[in-house]
């Protein structure tokens, strides 16, 4: 109980917790340490940490949003909102600035100044319908960066597909938000090349269809040859809850063993299994063995 209480306080002290919108001196609205210029202080309303409004304007962080109708404005989540005209994707990008562009290449001048500037990104979603738009949620109930209305699928403001969206699914993964439609599989807003939605089956890091196998990580998707009928990842009990099974980066089929989608040469699939009792494992699921070798992070140990 004590740890639960003090951990957020500790993080706030050392990582600078965001205040978002708040009032100073009871009357003056601020976003973080920046005062908001409004001619309607009495009508100014804080809607969330990131959004506020008065009678004539909508505010996102320190920005005034132009051409947005306050009377029909509705927050969907931290990245999306609507008015009567459209659905919008919004974010801010922080850019590092310096008064000496060549400072890093030549020498650091004595008068060097470094600061950051936030730039607003606001995208009206093409052909969007505010009345039917909603955010897709993953298996844990958290919002993804995907949204859809009755006839369109979007990712971070970009239109991915047109057509009826009744068949759109967020596939069940502990790690990634992967979307399946009738015609495509999407990861990070990009089509997974070579994937067949009709036969696509997702594990955690691995997936397969009738033509081949896939390995997902935070940077990319790898397509590799396998025997889909016999392919399966090797799993281990979740260290926090042994009742839950977690897929490792090892997988095998009838003829081969794989680590992160790459075939392990000379590994024997018939005898290959995870070695959970090894003391030199950096994390669960990293060690394995077969009849002739032991493996660490996909490499045989000599």
Order of alpha helices (4+ residues) and beta strands (2+ residues): alpha-beta-beta-beta-beta-beta-beta-beta-beta-beta-beta-beta-beta-beta-beta-beta-beta-beta-beta-beta-beta-beta-beta-beta-beta-beta-beta-beta-beta-beta-beta-beta
